[in-house]
Amino acid sequence: MNILDQVLEKARFSNFSDVHIDEKGQVLTRLDGKLMPFPNMTFTAEQTKEMIRTLIEKEDTSRLERQEDLDFVYVESSFRYRVNVYAQQGALSAAIRVIYENIRTLDELGLPSVLSSFTKVPRGLVLLTGPTGSGK
């Protein structure tokens, strides 16, 4: 298992919502909306560059060459991750969202039960908004 997959597996089983990687050796995680260094592991710039290379090896990188970003899904051992790779201050960075298989219920999210009535509306548009990682 490569180092990227080890990081993502640890993130998934630690219930992190996101992993942020930059080519300068920094790896951050997001838990309950708070960013923090990846626990119990440190990384070199070469390791984080390799992680980003692993992410984009099957992608068309022509958008990156035009100073745009890449959005795609990374799949490892049937686990899915939503990925955004972008250039920042002359280096590549990646924001990786862990996609969990189970959809949490309103109770698990701590939301009022009245929200379930929105699922029965026959017409119209219902928008759910909130901060990143809030369970939308």
Secondary structure, DSSP 8 states (H G I E B T S, - for coil): --HHHHHHHHHHHTT-SEEEEETTS-EEEEETTEEEE-TT----HHHHHHHHHHHHTTS-THHHHTT--EEEEEEETTEEEEEEEEEETTEEEEEEEEE-SS---HHHHT--GGGGGGGG--SS------STTS--
